[in-house]
């Protein structure tokens, strides 16, 4: 079920329907499922591709602070790419530091 719902989220992200993708995420919780890092990475990438870096950053904060799952190298790479794309290299460098703090090796 987890994989299927993540695929549905990815489809909505690719169709630029982030509101539907977030609705599917809400269904995860209603069904008592815990989204994994791949699910969150899919959503983060969807936001970044639509120039929604601020939304991606908020989702990242909820992911980490909510204890839903631990970010991986793909999580950080997606966010760093997004912040660099909008010219915010300061935050991109801060994320690189957070990667190191969490023992996540940049690739």
C-alpha positions as CSV (number, residue, x, y, z in Angstrom):
1,X,0.0,0.0,0.0
2,X,2.9,2.4,0.9
3,X,4.5,2.0,-2.5
4,X,1.2,2.4,-4.4
5,X,0.4,5.6,-2.5
6,X,3.9,7.0,-3.1
7,X,3.5,6.3,-6.9
8,X,0.2,8.2,-6.8
9,X,1.9,11.1,-5.1
10,X,4.6,11.0,-7.8
11,X,2.0,11.1,-10.5
12,X,0.3,14.1,-9.0
13,X,3.6,15.9,-8.6
14,X,4.5,15.3,-12.2
15,X,1.0,16.7,-13.2
16,X,1.7,19.8,-11.2
17,X,-1.1,19.0,-8.8
18,X,0.7,19.4,-5.5
19,X,-2.6,19.9,-3.6
20,X,-3.7,16.4,-4.6
21,X,-0.3,15.0,-3.7
22,X,-0.6,16.5,-0.2
23,X,-4.1,15.1,0.0
24,X,-2.7,11.6,-0.6
25,X,-0.1,12.2,2.1
26,X,-3.0,13.0,4.5
27,X,-4.5,9.7,3.6
28,X,-1.4,7.9,4.7
29,X,-2.0,9.2,8.2
30,X,-5.7,8.5,8.1
31,X,-4.9,4.9,7.2
32,X,-2.5,4.6,10.0
33,X,0.5,4.3,7.6
34,X,3.8,6.0,8.2
35,X,5.3,7.6,5.0
36,X,8.9,6.7,4.4
37,X,11.8,8.9,3.2
38,X,11.0,8.0,-0.4
39,X,7.5,9.4,0.0
40,X,8.8,12.6,1.4
41,X,11.5,12.9,-1.2
42,X,8.9,12.6,-3.9
43,X,6.9,15.4,-2.4
44,X,10.0,17.6,-1.9
45,X,11.1,17.1,-5.5
46,X,7.6,18.0,-6.7
47,X,7.8,21.3,-4.8
48,X,11.3,22.1,-6.0
49,X,10.4,21.3,-9.6
50,X,7.5,23.9,-9.3
51,X,9.7,26.6,-7.7
52,X,8.1,25.8,-4.4
53,X,11.3,25.7,-2.4
54,X,9.7,27.4,0.6
55,X,7.0,24.8,0.6
56,X,9.7,22.1,0.3
57,X,11.5,23.6,3.3
58,X,8.4,23.6,5.4
59,X,7.7,20.0,4.5
60,X,11.3,19.0,5.3
61,X,10.9,20.7,8.8
62,X,7.7,18.8,9.5
63,X,9.3,15.6,8.3
64,X,12.3,16.0,10.7
65,X,10.6,17.7,13.6
66,X,7.6,15.3,13.5
67,X,10.0,12.3,13.6
68,X,8.4,10.8,10.6
69,X,11.7,9.6,9.1
70,X,15.3,10.5,8.7
71,X,16.4,12.5,5.7
72,X,18.8,10.8,3.3
73,X,21.3,12.1,0.7
74,X,18.5,12.4,-1.8
75,X,16.5,14.6,0.6
76,X,19.4,17.0,1.1
77,X,20.4,17.0,-2.6
78,X,16.8,17.9,-3.6
79,X,16.7,20.8,-1.2
80,X,20.2,22.0,-1.9
81,X,19.4,22.0,-5.6
82,X,16.2,24.0,-5.0
83,X,17.9,26.6,-2.9
84,X,20.8,27.0,-5.4
85,X,18.2,27.3,-8.2
86,X,16.6,30.4,-6.5
87,X,20.0,31.8,-5.7
88,X,20.0,31.2,-2.0
89,X,23.4,29.6,-1.6
90,X,23.6,30.5,2.1
91,X,20.8,28.1,3.0
92,X,22.2,25.5,0.6
93,X,25.5,25.7,2.5
94,X,23.7,25.4,5.8
95,X,22.0,22.2,4.5
96,X,25.3,20.8,3.5
97,X,26.4,21.4,7.1
98,X,23.3,19.6,8.4
99,X,24.1,16.7,6.2
100,X,27.4,16.4,7.9
101,X,25.9,16.7,11.4
102,X,23.6,13.9,10.6
103,X,26.3,11.7,9.2
104,X,24.9,11.8,5.7
105,X,27.8,11.9,3.2
106,X,27.3,14.2,0.2
107,X,27.6,12.5,-3.2
